[in-house]
Amino acid sequence: MTAVLSVETPVAHRPEECSAVAIATALAEELFPVVAGRAPVHRVRDHVTAAVAGKLLSARAWTAQGPDFRLRSVHACPVTDYAVEACVIIGTQDRVRALVLRLEQDCGRWICTRLSPV
């Protein structure tokens, strides 16, 4: 079961009040279409730093693409009251990849501040 949470959460919500997995899943579902080449980077510009936007573009060449390319699972844990680190598993039936993300809350919104393909 996939949890869905608005990427723009109130400032009062901290990872222990909103599941770290729910926060990471919500942002991963926003980022995935960009990584998969199905959406332009500007679609997520409010949810990523400039450095992460650049990495999203380079991750397109790194990932397996195709109609069966999908978000498979999200694993996350809170690091501080306002930061979550996550691993997002993406891929096809034949090829699996992972993205490591750091998400930080800023002005009531969760932003991806680090992204690294593994």
C-alpha positions in Angstrom: 0.0 0.0 0.0 1.3 3.4 -0.9 0.7 6.3 1.4 -0.2 9.6 -0.3 0.6 12.9 1.4 0.6 16.4 0.0 4.1 17.6 -0.6 3.1 20.9 1.0 2.5 20.0 4.6 1.9 22.4 7.5 5.0 23.6 9.4 3.6 21.8 12.5 4.0 18.4 10.9 7.2 16.8 11.8 8.4 13.3 10.6 7.2 11.7 13.9 3.7 13.1 13.2 3.7 12.3 9.5 5.4 9.0 8.6 8.8 9.5 7.1 7.8 6.9 4.4 4.6 8.9 3.6 6.6 12.1 3.2 9.3 10.4 1.1 6.6 8.6 -1.0 4.8 11.8 -1.7 7.9 13.5 -3.0 9.2 10.5 -4.8 5.8 10.3 -6.7 6.4 13.9 -7.8 10.1 13.3 -8.8 9.6 9.9 -10.6 7.9 11.2 -13.8 10.9 13.6 -14.2 13.5 10.8 -13.7 11.5 8.6 -16.1 11.6 11.3 -18.8 7.8 11.6 -18.7 7.7 15.2 -17.3 9.9 18.3 -17.5 12.1 19.3 -14.6 10.3 22.6 -14.2 7.3 20.6 -13.0 9.0 19.9 -9.7 11.1 23.1 -9.3 9.2 24.1 -6.1 10.1 20.8 -4.5 13.9 20.6 -5.3 17.0 22.7 -5.0 18.8 23.9 -8.2 21.5 21.3 -7.7 18.9 18.5 -7.4 17.1 19.8 -10.6 20.4 19.3 -12.5 20.9 15.8 -11.1 17.3 14.9 -12.1 18.3 15.7 -15.7 21.4 13.5 -15.5 19.5 10.7 -13.8 17.4 10.3 -16.9 20.3 8.9 -18.8 21.2 6.6 -15.9 17.8 5.0 -15.4 16.1 2.3 -17.3 13.2 3.7 -19.3 10.2 2.2 -20.9 6.5 1.7 -20.4 7.1 -0.7 -17.5 9.5 1.6 -15.7 7.9 2.4 -12.4 8.4 3.4 -8.8 8.7 0.1 -6.9 9.2 1.0 -3.2 10.3 3.8 -0.8 12.2 3.3 2.4 12.7 6.2 4.7 13.6 7.3 8.2 13.6 10.7 10.0 17.0 12.1 10.6 15.9 15.2 12.6 12.5 16.8 13.3 12.6 18.5 9.9 14.7 16.1 7.7 14.1 12.7 6.2 16.5 10.5 4.3 15.1 8.0 1.9 15.9 5.3 -0.7 13.6 5.1 -3.7 13.7 1.8 -5.7 12.8 2.3 -9.3 13.0 0.1 -12.4 11.6 -2.5 -14.7 11.1 -6.2 -14.2 14.6 -6.8 -15.6 16.6 -3.8 -14.1 16.3 -2.2 -10.7 17.9 1.1 -9.6 17.9 3.2 -6.5 17.9 6.9 -5.7 19.0 8.2 -2.3 17.2 11.4 -1.3 17.5 13.9 1.6 14.3 15.8 2.2 14.1 18.9 4.4 11.1 20.9 5.5 11.3 24.6 4.6 8.4 27.0 5.2 5.9 24.2 5.5 7.0 22.4 2.3 9.2 19.4 1.9 12.1 20.0 -0.5 14.6 17.5 -1.9 18.0 18.9 -1.1 20.1 16.0 -2.1 19.7 13.3 -4.7 22.2 10.5 -5.6 21.7 7.6 -8.0 23.1 4.4 -6.5 
